């Protein structure tokens, strides 16, 4: 059996490493006892050209000018 071998080797470890082993065992138990996360349904693919007509062209002449809201940062 593997349990006596594990216990024998565990007793030889310093307490700090025994704590790490305990944390790893808890991690494994949690990983294998919680139900798997359901994958989200695939999102619909975007249709090319669906934004056509949304933007007004031509752009205003001051389009590239800094915004007043950001004067403090410049």
Secondary structure, DSSP 8 states (H G I E B T S, - for coil): --HHHHHHHHHHS-HHHHHHHHHHHHHHHHHHHS-------------TTTTTT-S-SS--TTTTS--GGGGGG-
